[in-house]
Amino acid sequence: MRMTRREKTATTTVHHRHAQVRSNRRNRQRRLELFEFLFCHRRKNIYIFVMIIQENVPMSEHTSFKVGGPARYFIKTESTDDIKEAFQFANERALPTFILGKGTNLLVSDNGYNGVIIQLGKFFSEITNIGNGKICAKGATPLARLARYTINEGLAGIHKLAGIPGSLGGAIYMNAGAYGQDVSQTCIEVETIDNAGNVRTRTAAECAFDYRHSIFQELAASRESSETILSATFQLTPATDLGKTAKDLESEMQECMTKRRNSQPLSMPNAGSTFKRLDAGAIATPTQIAPGYYIEQAGLKGFRIGGAEVSRVHANFIVNADHATAADIKALSEHVQKAVTEKFGINLHREVILLGEF
């Protein structure tokens, strides 16, 4: 395990020399508890921040599927300088990088990831009300907390997204949405940092948002041009302009949460919708069809491979029903794709991201 400690006052920043110790399962938790204390520790106006570099971290501890082998390196960053240092660390070792949010839309190979996982820490979870309906949130902000914050501020536009797990950065990356709202409808700009340490601001148009898509997915495919999402700014609508109150927004949010609880297998490890909705209809009046309908009509509800199962609650969810492996989950998703294609002539496209060698 490697760490960088920074003691910050109003005027000075002191960088301390790295010290590296190999992590293991027995003492990792104790160390992390200490580091979590250091993250939040305050003494005589001196704040202590720690950038953690761990080795061989099981990704099953960092994904909602609860599966995945070890990441060769796992770095939690607390500043843009940390992010730059993390990219430099990876470049020096000629290793690929992957930016991890909450791990709620991710399937990591049982063989792990032979690269550097970079995760934004607690100090990338601030939310600021800029005024005039504009809200800026940092990349590690839980989407649920952001949605609830906007309700408390009496602002409409992303309040129905409170039930979506994951971070804001992941939501921007995937253009997450639910119940008629997605982040691209109200996002006006995104601040990013590339692998060379250059910070830039992209307009919504430059983000090339589409259904469960953004330009950041194309950039991530290229090691040289990938960008980490630092923050996003949203232009929201005051509830009063819609003839509503904050209480009305709260009621709408709670209605969506109730629908989610009643229709999704929230009690079992999963990564949300496994497949993207299907495009249908004319170009001028497009519609989207839920893939769960075809999966259910193919008789696949409850179908298992190993410990992975097509949910009996919602057919577009694959759940870790009984100590599944990543290989089980991937194999089941491929079986579903093949069965639906053979029965209906429809190609399902996976929404869950695969990481590592399968």
N, C-alpha and C positions, 0 to 999 in steps of 0.2 A: 504494500500500500504506500502510496506517495501522497504527500500533502504540501500545499503552499499556504502559509499563514500570513495574513495581512492584518496589521493593526492600524486602524484608520482614526485620525482625529480630523478636526476641521481643516487642517493645513498640511498634514503630512501623511504619507503612505510608506510603510516600511515593509520590504519584501524579505522574507526569511528563506534560507537555503532549503532545497528539497531534501527530504529524508525518505527512503523507500524501504518498505517491509512487505514481504509476500503475505497476502491475505489467505486465511483458511476459514472453513465453515465454523470452527469452534469459537474463534475470538472475533469474527467479523462483526457480529451484532453488538458486542461490548464496545468495540471501537466506534461503530456508527453512532451509538448512543452518546459517546463522548463528543463526537464531532457535531451531532445535532445540538448538544449543549453549547458548543463553541459558536455555532451559527448564531445563536440567539443571545449569547452572553454580552453583557454590557457592564463596564467597570470604569467609573470616573470619566465618562464621555469617550471612552475608547471602545470601539467595536471590533470584534475579532471575526474574520471571515476565513473559512478554510476551503480550498479547492482540493477535493479528494480524488486520488487516482488509485483505483483498485484493480487487481488482477484476478482473472478467472472467476468472475461473478456470475452465478447462475441466473439466467434471464427469466427463469420460472418465477423468480421473486419480483420481477418488474413488468410482468404482462398479465392481463386480465384472464388469459387462457390458463395461466398457472403451469405453462410448459416452456421448454427451451433450455438448451445447454448453456455453457459458460461463454461470456464475452471475454475476449483476451484482455481488454482493458475497459474500465468503466469510470468515466470522469463526471463528477458533478461540478458545475461551474456557477459562480456567484457574481460575475461581472463580464463585461465585454473583453476585458484584458484576459480573464480566465479562458474565454472561448478562443481567443487568438492563440493563447498558450497551448490549449488542447489540440487545435489544428496543427500547430507547430510540432507538438509531441507526436502526432500521427504521421505527419509528413517526414519527420526524421527517421521513422521506422518503416516508411513506405506502406502504411496500413490504411485501409479505407475507414471512413467514419460514418456513423449513423446518428442522427439527432433523435433522441427519445423523448416523447412527452409522457403520458401516463401509461403507455403500452396497451391501450384499450382497443386498438385496431391492428394488432400486430401478432404474427405467428413466427416465432424464432425456431430455427432448426434444432433438433435434438443434439446435433453436433456443435451447436453454439455459433458464435460469430467471431471469425478471425480478424478482428478489427478493433476500432475504438468507438465505444458508445459514449455519446456526449449528452448529458441531461442538464437542462437549466434548473438552477436551485431556487430556493425560497425567495431570493431577492429579485427574481424575475416574475413576481406574481402581484405586482402593484396595479391598482386601477385608479385612474384620475378622471374626474369630471372637468373637462376643459371649458364647458359652458356652451350655450346655444345648441344643446342636444348632442354635443360631441363627447364621446367617451374614448379614452385611450387605455388599453390594457396590455400588460407585458405577456410574453409568450408562454410562461409557465402557469399563468392564471387558470385555475379550473374553470371550464366553461360554465358549469353550474353556478359557481360563485359570481361570475360576471353577469349571468342572466338575472340572478337575484338582486345584484347591485343595481342594475338598470331599473328593476321594478321599484326598488326603494327610492330611486331618483325620479320616478314617475315617467320613465321613458320607454316607449314601445319599439319593437323591431327585432329583438333577439330574446325576448322574455320566454318564448315557448321552447327554447333550447335548454332549459334548466335540467332536463332529464338525461342529456347526452353526457356520458362520461368522457374524460379526457381533458386535455389542456387546450388553451386558445391556439397555440402554435399548430397543434395537430388538427384543430378545426379549420384553420386557414388552409393548411396543406391539403386537406381532403374536401374543402368547401362543405363542411358538415351542415346538416339541416334536419328538420323534423316539423311535421304539422304545418306545412306551408311556409316555413321560414328557413332560410339558410344564411350563413354569414356573409355571402357575397352580396346579398340584397342591401346591406347597410354599411359594409366595409368601404371606406374611402381611401385608405392608404395603409401600407404595411412597411415597417422598418425591418431590414435584414442585415446580416453580416455574412460575407462570403468566406471561403477558405483562406483567402489571402489577408483577411482582417479588415476588408473595406466595408464600411457601413453605408447603406443606401436606402432610399425611400422609394417604394413603388406605388403608383396610383392603382386603383382598382382595375382599370383597364389593362395595365401592365402585368397584373396578376393572372390574366387570362382565365378567369373563373368560368367553370362549366359544371355540369352535374357531377358531384363528387370528384372534382378535378380543379387543379390550379397549375400555374407554370412551375411551381416549386417541385412538382413531381417529375417534370422533365429535367429540371436542373439537378435534382438528386441523383438521376441516372448517370450524371457525369461527375466524377470525383473532383474535377477541376472547377466546375461552375456552380456547385451546390450552394444554397444559401440557408442560413439558420434564421428563423423568424424571431425577432426580438420583441416586437410589439405590433399592435394593429389599432387603428382609429376608426370609430364607427360614427356615422351620422344617424341619430335616432330621432324619433318623433315624440314630442311631449304628449302624454296620454290625453291631456285636456284638448289638444288639437283634434283628437279623434272622438271627442265627447265622452271620454272615459276618465277614470281615476286610477291611482296606483292600486287600489283595492280590486278594481276590475282586471288589471293586468295580473295580479296575484291569483285571481280566480281562474283566469285563462291558463295560467301556468299550472295550477293545481289540477285542472281538468286534463291537461296533457300528461301530467305525471301519473294520474290515475289510469289513463288509457295505457300508458307504458307498463305500469305494474300489472295490469290485467291481461296484457297481450304478449309479454315477453318473459323469457325464463331468467329472471334477474337473480334467482337463488342459486344458479349454477354458473361456473366459470365459462365465459364466452367472450367474443370480441365484437358483439353487435351483429348487424346484418352481414351475412357472409357474402352475398352477391348483390350487385348493383341492380337498381330498377331497370326495366326494359323500356326502350323507346318505342313508341307506336304512334299511329295516326299520321296525318299530313304534316308537312314541314310548317305550314302556317298555323296549324292547331295541334301541336304535339301533345301527347299524353304519355304517362308512364305507368307501366303495369308491374305490380309487385311480383317478384320471382317466387315468393312463398306459395302463391296459388299453384304454379306449375309443379313445384316440388311436392306439394301435398297431393295434387292430382296424379303424380307419378307413383304414389303410394310409399313415399320415403319417410314420412313422419315416424320417428322412433327407430329408423334404420341405424345400425351400428357397424363400425369397424373398430375393433379394439375397444378402447375406452371412450371413443368419440361417438356422439349420437346426434342425429338430426332431431332438433327439439320437438317434443310432443306438444309444446305450447305454441310455438311459432316456427314454421318450417324453414324460414330463411335464417335460422340461427343454428349453428353447430355448437354443441356444448361439450365440455369436458365432464362426462358423466361418471367415469370411474377410472381415475389415474391414466388418462389418455396421454399419448405421446404426440409430439408435433407431427410425426409421420402418420399417426392415426388420423389426425385432423385433416391433413393435406390429402391423404388418400380418400377420405370420406367426401371432401369437397369435390375431388375429381370424379368420384363415382356419381355424385349428384349431377354434375355437369353432363356426364356421358348419358345418364338415364333420361334427363330432360331433353337433351338433343335427339336421342333416339325416338322418344315418344312424341315430341311436339315439333322437332326441327328448329328448336330455339337454342341459341348459345348464351349461356350464363357467364357473366364476367365477374371474377372475384373482386370484392371490395376490400377484404382483409389483405394487408401487406405481408409478404413473405420475406424473411431475412435469414441469411446464411445459406449453406449448402444442404440441399435435401437429397 
